[in-house]
Amino acid sequence: MSENNEIEAKIILPKAAYSQLYTSFPVKSDFKQENYYFDTNNGLLKQAHISCRIRLFEDHAEQTLKIPGKNPIQHHYHQAIEITDDLKLEKAQDLLKKAEEKGKITFTGSVGDYLKKHFGSETNLCLQTFSKTHRILAQGPQNCELTFDDTKYPDGFEDFELEIENDNPALIESTLSLLKQQYGLVQNSANTNRAKIARAFSHRGKM
């Protein structure tokens, strides 16, 4: 189990700008992941500003809750507490299969403990939507890591995103400023700090 205070800037980019950016910096790692998102059918977690997911990688998996922090150190970027349990890939795949068969899922570990404490043991969480991402981690300006995500959703929609996650908001701000100057990035309300889970719900189509 791990608990992390996540601070990140997220910008959805045109495909051309995305390609220009990710080919401009040294690649640290390159991999694929699948995100499966859960909530009650009446959106109980969404109402509490909580997201719940199982994430699959090639050889392992994890389950994560993102919950609002009680004392955020800044208000300009996305910030949340991440509670994460590592899972064996086979265990995660079995959970997803049972969720599909039974129409609901029961989480254990620290994620399950939090859900039981705050929502009760009878909360029926169901698979609501998913996304599949090709992720590139690169070494960016000022030794700040950049994350590049090419993501596809159930209805076939695809988007391209830059994420800058760091526990130092000032470093995020200065790195963004450099990228804007050098690559002409434009931020607006439509392309900034839009969570993947919200985009996955917008593009879930007919599951």
Accessible surface in RSA format (square Angstrom, percent):
REM  Atomic radii and reference values for relative SASA: ProtOr
REM  Chains: A
REM  Algorithm: Lee & Richards
REM  Probe-radius: 1.40
REM  Slices: 20
REM RES _ NUM      All-atoms   Total-Side   Main-Chain    Non-polar    All polar
REM                ABS   REL    ABS   REL    ABS   REL    ABS   REL    ABS   REL
RES MET A   1   138.05  71.5  70.16  46.4  67.89 161.6  49.09  41.7  88.96 117.9
RES SER A   2    62.25  52.6  56.29  75.1   5.96  13.7  46.89  99.8  15.36  21.5
RES GLU A   3   113.51  65.2  78.51  59.4  35.00  83.3  20.81  40.2  92.70  75.7
RES ASN A   4    64.02  44.1  60.86  58.8   3.16   7.6  22.68  54.6  41.34  40.0
RES ASN A   5    63.31  43.7  49.58  47.9  13.73  33.1  24.30  58.5  39.01  37.7
RES GLU A   6     6.90   4.0   6.45   4.9   0.45   1.1   0.45   0.9   6.45   5.3
RES ILE A   7     1.77   1.0   0.78   0.6   0.99   2.4   0.78   0.6   0.99   2.7
RES GLU A   8     4.18   2.4   4.18   3.2   0.00   0.0   0.00   0.0   4.18   3.4
RES ALA A   9     2.01   1.9   1.49   2.3   0.53   1.2   1.49   2.1   0.53   1.4
RES LYS A  10    12.37   6.0  12.09   7.4   0.29   0.7   4.80   4.3   7.57   8.1
RES ILE A  11     0.88   0.5   0.88   0.7   0.00   0.0   0.88   0.6   0.00   0.0
RES ILE A  12    29.69  16.9  26.48  19.7   3.21   7.7  26.48  19.1   3.21   8.7
RES LEU A  13     9.92   5.5   3.62   2.6   6.29  15.8   4.91   3.4   5.01  13.5
RES PRO A  14    94.90  69.2  81.83  74.6  13.07  47.5  94.06  77.7   0.84   5.2
RES LYS A  15   133.49  65.1 126.61  77.7   6.88  16.4  72.01  64.8  61.48  65.5
RES ALA A  16    81.33  74.8  65.48 101.1  15.85  36.0  73.44 103.4   7.89  20.9
RES ALA A  17    24.58  22.6  19.95  30.8   4.63  10.5  23.33  32.8   1.25   3.3
RES TYR A  18     8.74   4.1   8.74   5.0   0.00   0.0   7.29   5.5   1.45   1.8
RES SER A  19    42.16  35.6  40.68  54.3   1.49   3.4  26.94  57.4  15.23  21.3
RES GLN A  20    97.68  54.6  89.62  65.5   8.06  19.2  32.34  68.8  65.34  49.6
RES LEU A  21     0.44   0.2   0.44   0.3   0.00   0.0   0.44   0.3   0.00   0.0
RES TYR A  22    65.10  30.4  64.42  36.7   0.68   1.8  20.79  15.6  44.31  54.6
RES THR A  23    96.52  68.7  60.23  61.1  36.30  86.5  53.66  72.1  42.86  64.8
RES SER A  24    51.34  43.4  17.13  22.9  34.21  78.8  15.12  32.2  36.22  50.7
RES PHE A  25    28.99  14.5  19.45  12.0   9.54  24.8  22.13  13.4   6.85  19.6
RES PRO A  26    91.96  67.0  79.39  72.4  12.57  45.7  91.32  75.4   0.64   4.0
RES VAL A  27    81.27  53.5  49.21  44.5  32.06  77.3  49.21  42.8  32.06  87.0
RES LYS A  28   108.57  53.0  71.25  43.7  37.32  88.9  53.55  48.2  55.02  58.6
RES SER A  29    42.04  35.5  33.94  45.3   8.10  18.7  38.87  82.8   3.16   4.4
RES ASP A  30    84.07  58.9  55.06  54.8  29.01  68.6  19.99  47.0  64.08  63.9
RES PHE A  31    63.23  31.6  55.16  34.2   8.06  21.0  63.23  38.3   0.00   0.0
RES LYS A  32   152.85  74.6 143.26  87.9   9.60  22.8  85.95  77.4  66.90  71.3
RES GLN A  33     3.56   2.0   0.64   0.5   2.92   6.9   1.54   3.3   2.02   1.5
RES GLU A  34    53.72  30.8  53.72  40.6   0.00   0.0  11.18  21.6  42.54  34.7
RES ASN A  35     0.00   0.0   0.00   0.0   0.00   0.0   0.00   0.0   0.00   0.0
RES TYR A  36    31.88  14.9  31.88  18.1   0.00   0.0  15.84  11.9  16.04  19.8
RES TYR A  37     7.94   3.7   7.94   4.5   0.00   0.0   5.63   4.2   2.31   2.9
RES PHE A  38     1.55   0.8   0.00   0.0   1.55   4.0   0.01   0.0   1.54   4.4
RES ASP A  39     7.74   5.4   7.74   7.7   0.00   0.0   3.11   7.3   4.63   4.6
RES THR A  40    14.61  10.4  12.07  12.2   2.54   6.1  12.07  16.2   2.54   3.8
RES ASN A  41   127.87  88.2  90.85  87.8  37.02  89.1  34.66  83.4  93.21  90.1
RES ASN A  42   110.20  76.0  88.55  85.6  21.64  52.1  46.39 111.6  63.81  61.7
RES GLY A  43    17.32  21.4   0.00   N/A  17.32  21.4  16.06  44.1   1.26   2.8
RES LEU A  44    61.33  34.2  60.48  43.3   0.85   2.1  60.48  42.5   0.85   2.3
RES LEU A  45     1.29   0.7   1.29   0.9   0.00   0.0   1.29   0.9   0.00   0.0
RES LYS A  46   152.43  74.4 144.01  88.4   8.42  20.1  93.96  84.6  58.47  62.3
RES GLN A  47   121.84  68.1  93.91  68.6  27.94  66.5  48.68 103.6  73.16  55.5
RES ALA A  48    38.27  35.2  22.71  35.0  15.56  35.4  32.23  45.4   6.03  16.0
RES HIS A  49   146.03  79.8 123.77  86.0  22.26  56.9  88.42  91.1  57.61  67.0
RES ILE A  50    13.95   7.9   6.55   4.9   7.39  17.8   7.77   5.6   6.18  16.8
RES SER A  51    21.45  18.1  19.20  25.6   2.25   5.2  11.43  24.3  10.02  14.0
RES CYS A  52     0.35   0.3   0.11   0.1   0.24   0.6   0.18   0.5   0.17   0.2
RES ARG A  53    23.16   9.7  23.16  11.8   0.00   0.0   5.06   6.9  18.11  11.0
RES ILE A  54     0.00   0.0   0.00   0.0   0.00   0.0   0.00   0.0   0.00   0.0
RES ARG A  55    22.74   9.5  22.74  11.6   0.00   0.0   0.00   0.0  22.74  13.8
RES LEU A  56    17.29   9.6  15.92  11.4   1.37   3.4  15.92  11.2   1.37   3.7
RES PHE A  57    35.68  17.8  26.91  16.7   8.77  22.8  29.40  17.8   6.28  18.0
RES GLU A  58   162.68  93.4 137.53 104.1  25.14  59.9  61.30 118.6 101.37  82.8
RES ASP A  59   112.48  78.8  88.14  87.7  24.34  57.5  36.66  86.3  75.81  75.6
RES HIS A  60    84.97  46.4  84.92  59.0   0.05   0.1  64.85  66.8  20.12  23.4
RES ALA A  61     0.36   0.3   0.00   0.0   0.36   0.8   0.00   0.0   0.36   1.0
RES GLU A  62    29.55  17.0  29.51  22.3   0.04   0.1   0.26   0.5  29.29  23.9
RES GLN A  63     2.86   1.6   2.86   2.1   0.00   0.0   0.06   0.1   2.80   2.1
RES THR A  64     1.38   1.0   0.65   0.7   0.73   1.8   0.54   0.7   0.84   1.3
RES LEU A  65     0.00   0.0   0.00   0.0   0.00   0.0   0.00   0.0   0.00   0.0
RES LYS A  66    36.44  17.8  35.32  21.7   1.11   2.7  15.07  13.6  21.37  22.8
RES ILE A  67    20.35  11.6  19.54  14.6   0.81   1.9  20.35  14.7   0.00   0.0
RES PRO A  68    66.32  48.3  51.93  47.3  14.38  52.3  56.10  46.3  10.22  63.5
RES GLY A  69    22.88  28.2   0.00   N/A  22.88  28.2   6.23  17.1  16.65  37.3
RES LYS A  70   197.74  96.5 162.90 100.0  34.84  82.9 113.35 102.0  84.39  89.9
RES ASN A  71   131.31  90.6 109.68 106.0  21.63  52.1  35.69  85.9  95.62  92.4
RES PRO A  72    51.44  37.5  34.86  31.8  16.58  60.3  35.40  29.2  16.04  99.7
RES ILE A  73   110.90  63.1  74.52  55.5  36.38  87.7  82.92  59.7  27.97  75.9
RES GLN A  74    22.30  12.5  14.10  10.3   8.20  19.5  20.39  43.4   1.91   1.4
RES HIS A  75   161.84  88.5 123.13  85.6  38.71  99.0  86.80  89.5  75.04  87.3
RES HIS A  76   136.09  74.4 118.47  82.3  17.62  45.1  76.70  79.1  59.38  69.1
RES TYR A  77    20.09   9.4   9.61   5.5  10.48  27.3   8.88   6.7  11.21  13.8
RES HIS A  78    56.68  31.0  47.75  33.2   8.93  22.8  35.17  36.2  21.51  25.0
RES GLN A  79    30.78  17.2   8.91   6.5  21.87  52.1   5.84  12.4  24.94  18.9
RES ALA A  80     5.96   5.5   5.95   9.2   0.01   0.0   5.96   8.4   0.00   0.0
RES ILE A  81    33.87  19.3  33.87  25.2   0.00   0.0  33.87  24.4   0.00   0.0
RES GLU A  82    23.50  13.5  23.15  17.5   0.35   0.8   0.58   1.1  22.92  18.7
RES ILE A  83    10.55   6.0  10.55   7.9   0.00   0.0  10.55   7.6   0.00   0.0
RES THR A  84    17.52  12.5  16.42  16.6   1.09   2.6   9.97  13.4   7.54  11.4
RES ASP A  85    13.34   9.3  13.06  13.0   0.28   0.7   9.19  21.6   4.15   4.1
RES ASP A  86   118.58  83.1  97.00  96.5  21.58  51.0  34.55  81.3  84.03  83.8
RES LEU A  87    24.49  13.6  15.32  11.0   9.16  23.0  21.12  14.8   3.37   9.1
RES LYS A  88   163.59  79.8 154.47  94.8   9.12  21.7 101.42  91.3  62.16  66.2
RES LEU A  89    30.02  16.7  28.27  20.2   1.75   4.4  28.27  19.9   1.75   4.7
RES GLU A  90   121.69  69.9 115.58  87.4   6.11  14.5  65.16 126.0  56.53  46.2
RES LYS A  91    94.42  46.1  88.41  54.2   6.01  14.3  51.11  46.0  43.31  46.1
RES ALA A  92     0.00   0.0   0.00   0.0   0.00   0.0   0.00   0.0   0.00   0.0
RES GLN A  93    87.34  48.8  81.28  59.4   6.06  14.4  26.52  56.4  60.82  46.1
RES ASP A  94    55.47  38.9  51.17  50.9   4.30  10.2  19.70  46.4  35.77  35.7
RES LEU A  95    19.64  10.9  19.56  14.0   0.08   0.2  19.56  13.7   0.08   0.2
RES LEU A  96    21.02  11.7  18.28  13.1   2.73   6.9  18.28  12.8   2.73   7.4
RES LYS A  97   127.46  62.2 122.79  75.3   4.67  11.1  69.50  62.6  57.95  61.7
RES LYS A  98    94.21  46.0  94.21  57.8   0.00   0.0  45.79  41.2  48.43  51.6
RES ALA A  99     2.87   2.6   0.00   0.0   2.87   6.5   0.00   0.0   2.87   7.6
RES GLU A 100   142.25  81.7 116.61  88.2  25.65  61.1  41.06  79.4 101.20  82.6
RES GLU A 101   117.67  67.6  78.28  59.2  39.39  93.8  42.87  82.9  74.80  61.1
RES LYS A 102   144.38  70.4 112.30  68.9  32.08  76.4  72.38  65.1  72.00  76.7
RES GLY A 103    41.29  50.9   0.00   N/A  41.29  50.9  33.12  90.9   8.17  18.3
RES LYS A 104    99.88  48.7  97.07  59.6   2.82   6.7  46.78  42.1  53.10  56.6
RES ILE A 105    12.76   7.3   1.90   1.4  10.86  26.2   6.24   4.5   6.52  17.7
RES THR A 106   104.87  74.6  92.41  93.7  12.46  29.7  65.98  88.6  38.89  58.8
RES PHE A 107    15.50   7.8   0.79   0.5  14.72  38.3   1.14   0.7  14.37  41.1
RES THR A 108    87.38  62.1  81.06  82.2   6.32  15.1  65.99  88.6  21.39  32.3
RES GLY A 109    40.49  49.9   0.00   N/A  40.49  49.9  32.13  88.2   8.35  18.7
RES SER A 110    22.90  19.3  14.47  19.3   8.42  19.4  16.37  34.9   6.53   9.1
RES VAL A 111     0.00   0.0   0.00   0.0   0.00   0.0   0.00   0.0   0.00   0.0
RES GLY A 112     8.69  10.7   0.00   N/A   8.69  10.7   4.72  13.0   3.97   8.9
RES ASP A 113    99.45  69.7  92.51  92.1   6.94  16.4  28.24  66.5  71.21  71.0
RES TYR A 114    43.09  20.1  38.35  21.8   4.74  12.3  26.32  19.8  16.77  20.7
RES LEU A 115    11.79   6.6  11.79   8.4   0.00   0.0  11.79   8.3   0.00   0.0
RES LYS A 116   134.31  65.5 125.78  77.2   8.53  20.3  69.59  62.6  64.73  68.9
RES LYS A 117   169.47  82.7 132.67  81.4  36.80  87.6  88.05  79.2  81.42  86.7
RES HIS A 118    95.41  52.1  63.26  44.0  32.14  82.2  42.35  43.6  53.06  61.7
RES PHE A 119    45.42  22.7  18.84  11.7  26.58  69.2  27.01  16.4  18.42  52.7
RES GLY A 120    35.47  43.7   0.00   N/A  35.47  43.7  29.20  80.1   6.27  14.0
RES SER A 121    78.43  66.3  42.81  57.1  35.61  82.0  24.97  53.2  53.45  74.9
RES GLU A 122   148.64  85.3 134.03 101.4  14.61  34.8  67.49 130.6  81.15  66.3
RES THR A 123    32.17  22.9   8.43   8.5  23.74  56.6  13.94  18.7  18.24  27.6
RES ASN A 124    83.63  57.7  78.30  75.7   5.33  12.8  17.50  42.1  66.13  63.9
RES LEU A 125     6.03   3.4   6.03   4.3   0.00   0.0   6.03   4.2   0.00   0.0
RES CYS A 126    18.14  13.7  18.14  20.2   0.00   0.0   9.58  24.3   8.56   9.2
RES LEU A 127    51.04  28.4  29.51  21.1  21.54  54.1  29.51  20.7  21.54  58.0
RES GLN A 128    20.73  11.6  16.37  12.0   4.36  10.4   2.59   5.5  18.14  13.8
RES THR A 129     0.00   0.0   0.00   0.0   0.00   0.0   0.00   0.0   0.00   0.0
RES PHE A 130    46.76  23.4  46.76  29.0   0.00   0.0  46.76  28.4   0.00   0.0
RES SER A 131     0.08   0.1   0.00   0.0   0.08   0.2   0.00   0.0   0.08   0.1
RES LYS A 132    97.24  47.4  93.60  57.4   3.64   8.7  43.08  38.8  54.17  57.7
RES THR A 133     3.64   2.6   0.00   0.0   3.64   8.7   1.78   2.4   1.86   2.8
RES HIS A 134    63.42  34.7  60.92  42.3   2.51   6.4  41.22  42.5  22.21  25.8
RES ARG A 135    31.09  13.1  31.09  15.8   0.00   0.0   0.44   0.6  30.65  18.6
RES ILE A 136     7.02   4.0   7.02   5.2   0.00   0.0   7.02   5.1   0.00   0.0
RES LEU A 137    35.54  19.8  35.54  25.4   0.00   0.0  35.54  25.0   0.00   0.0
RES ALA A 138     0.00   0.0   0.00   0.0   0.00   0.0   0.00   0.0   0.00   0.0
RES GLN A 139    50.09  28.0  47.51  34.7   2.59   6.2  30.39  64.7  19.70  14.9
RES GLY A 140     8.65  10.7   0.00   N/A   8.65  10.7   0.94   2.6   7.71  17.3
RES PRO A 141    22.35  16.3  10.36   9.4  11.99  43.6  22.35  18.5   0.00   0.0
RES GLN A 142    89.81  50.2  51.39  37.6  38.42  91.5  40.11  85.4  49.70  37.7
RES ASN A 143   125.18  86.3 101.12  97.7  24.06  57.9  29.48  70.9  95.70  92.5
RES CYS A 144     0.48   0.4   0.00   0.0   0.48   1.1   0.48   1.2   0.00   0.0
RES GLU A 145    60.30  34.6  56.03  42.4   4.27  10.2  16.37  31.7  43.93  35.9
RES LEU A 146     0.00   0.0   0.00   0.0   0.00   0.0   0.00   0.0   0.00   0.0
RES THR A 147    10.88   7.7  10.88  11.0   0.00   0.0   0.13   0.2  10.76  16.3
RES PHE A 148     0.00   0.0   0.00   0.0   0.00   0.0   0.00   0.0   0.00   0.0
RES ASP A 149     0.07   0.0   0.01   0.0   0.06   0.1   0.01   0.0   0.06   0.1
RES ASP A 150    31.82  22.3  29.20  29.1   2.62   6.2   2.79   6.6  29.03  29.0
RES THR A 151     0.12   0.1   0.12   0.1   0.00   0.0   0.00   0.0   0.12   0.2
RES LYS A 152   116.13  56.7 114.91  70.5   1.22   2.9  57.51  51.8  58.62  62.4
RES TYR A 153     8.06   3.8   0.00   0.0   8.06  21.0   0.49   0.4   7.58   9.3
RES PRO A 154    38.13  27.8   4.22   3.8  33.90 123.2   7.54   6.2  30.58 190.1
RES ASP A 155    75.33  52.8  35.98  35.8  39.35  93.0  26.64  62.7  48.70  48.6
RES GLY A 156    59.03  72.8   0.00   N/A  59.03  72.8  35.18  96.5  23.85  53.4
RES PHE A 157    92.06  46.1  83.06  51.4   8.99  23.4  90.80  55.1   1.25   3.6
RES GLU A 158    61.86  35.5  46.64  35.3  15.22  36.2  10.42  20.2  51.44  42.0
RES ASP A 159     8.21   5.8   6.03   6.0   2.18   5.2   6.87  16.2   1.34   1.3
RES PHE A 160    21.10  10.6  20.84  12.9   0.27   0.7  20.84  12.6   0.27   0.8
RES GLU A 161     0.33   0.2   0.33   0.2   0.00   0.0   0.12   0.2   0.21   0.2
RES LEU A 162     0.90   0.5   0.58   0.4   0.32   0.8   0.58   0.4   0.32   0.9
RES GLU A 163    10.71   6.1  10.66   8.1   0.05   0.1   0.23   0.4  10.47   8.6
RES ILE A 164     0.78   0.4   0.78   0.6   0.00   0.0   0.78   0.6   0.00   0.0
RES GLU A 165    74.25  42.6  60.13  45.5  14.12  33.6  21.41  41.4  52.84  43.1
RES ASN A 166    36.99  25.5  29.27  28.3   7.72  18.6   8.03  19.3  28.96  28.0
RES ASP A 167   116.46  81.6  98.93  98.5  17.54  41.5  34.36  80.9  82.10  81.9
RES ASN A 168    68.09  47.0  65.17  63.0   2.92   7.0  16.23  39.1  51.85  50.1
RES PRO A 169    31.88  23.2  31.05  28.3   0.84   3.0  31.26  25.8   0.63   3.9
RES ALA A 170    66.58  61.2  57.06  88.1   9.52  21.6  60.74  85.5   5.84  15.5
RES LEU A 171    40.54  22.6  37.45  26.8   3.09   7.8  40.26  28.3   0.29   0.8
RES ILE A 172     0.00   0.0   0.00   0.0   0.00   0.0   0.00   0.0   0.00   0.0
RES GLU A 173   108.96  62.6 107.53  81.4   1.43   3.4  27.04  52.3  81.92  66.9
RES SER A 174    42.20  35.7  36.63  48.9   5.57  12.8  37.63  80.1   4.57   6.4
RES THR A 175     0.00   0.0   0.00   0.0   0.00   0.0   0.00   0.0   0.00   0.0
RES LEU A 176     6.79   3.8   6.79   4.9   0.00   0.0   6.79   4.8   0.00   0.0
RES SER A 177    46.48  39.3  42.81  57.1   3.67   8.5  24.05  51.2  22.43  31.4
RES LEU A 178    53.99  30.1  53.99  38.6   0.00   0.0  53.99  37.9   0.00   0.0
RES LEU A 179     0.01   0.0   0.01   0.0   0.00   0.0   0.01   0.0   0.00   0.0
RES LYS A 180    77.67  37.9  70.07  43.0   7.59  18.1  31.46  28.3  46.21  49.2
RES GLN A 181   136.82  76.5  99.28  72.6  37.55  89.4  45.59  97.0  91.23  69.2
RES GLN A 182   112.38  62.8  76.91  56.2  35.47  84.5  35.77  76.1  76.61  58.1
RES TYR A 183    54.32  25.4  30.96  17.6  23.35  60.8  18.79  14.1  35.53  43.8
RES GLY A 184    53.29  65.7   0.00   N/A  53.29  65.7  33.57  92.1  19.72  44.2
RES LEU A 185    15.19   8.5   3.55   2.5  11.64  29.3   5.95   4.2   9.24  24.9
RES VAL A 186   105.07  69.1  95.13  86.1   9.94  23.9  97.82  85.0   7.25  19.7
RES GLN A 187    54.26  30.3  28.06  20.5  26.19  62.4  13.33  28.4  40.92  31.0
RES ASN A 188    75.72  52.2  62.44  60.3  13.28  32.0  41.40  99.6  34.32  33.2
RES SER A 189   112.04  94.7  80.83 107.9  31.21  71.9  56.82 121.0  55.22  77.4
RES ALA A 190    70.99  65.3  57.48  88.7  13.52  30.7  66.87  94.2   4.12  10.9
RES ASN A 191    23.17  16.0  22.54  21.8   0.62   1.5  11.79  28.4  11.38  11.0
RES THR A 192    31.71  22.6  22.60  22.9   9.11  21.7  22.32  30.0   9.39  14.2
RES ASN A 193    53.29  36.7  29.80  28.8  23.49  56.6  15.01  36.1  38.28  37.0
RES ARG A 194    93.45  39.2  88.17  44.9   5.28  12.6  25.03  34.2  68.42  41.5
RES ALA A 195    36.57  33.6  33.10  51.1   3.47   7.9  33.67  47.4   2.90   7.7
RES LYS A 196    14.55   7.1  12.30   7.5   2.25   5.4  11.62  10.5   2.93   3.1
RES ILE A 197    37.54  21.4  35.93  26.8   1.61   3.9  35.93  25.9   1.61   4.4
RES ALA A 198    54.58  50.2  45.85  70.8   8.73  19.9  52.97  74.6   1.61   4.3
RES ARG A 199     2.55   1.1   2.34   1.2   0.20   0.5   2.52   3.4   0.03   0.0
RES ALA A 200     0.00   0.0   0.00   0.0   0.00   0.0   0.00   0.0   0.00   0.0
RES PHE A 201    57.73  28.9  46.99  29.1  10.74  27.9  47.34  28.7  10.39  29.7
RES SER A 202    81.33  68.7  42.79  57.1  38.54  88.8  25.88  55.1  55.45  77.7
RES HIS A 203    37.84  20.7  37.58  26.1   0.27   0.7  25.06  25.8  12.78  14.9
RES ARG A 204    87.30  36.7  86.84  44.3   0.46   1.1  13.54  18.5  73.76  44.7
RES GLY A 205    48.65  60.0   0.00   N/A  48.65  60.0  25.97  71.3  22.68  50.8
RES LYS A 206   213.20 104.0 174.75 107.2  38.45  91.6 122.55 110.3  90.65  96.6
RES MET A 207   113.35  58.7  34.55  22.9  78.80 187.6  67.49  57.4  45.86  60.8
END  Absolute sums over single chains surface
CHAIN  1 A    11051.5       8716.0       2335.5       5769.8       5281.7
END  Absolute sums over all chains
TOTAL         11051.5       8716.0       2335.5       5769.8       5281.7
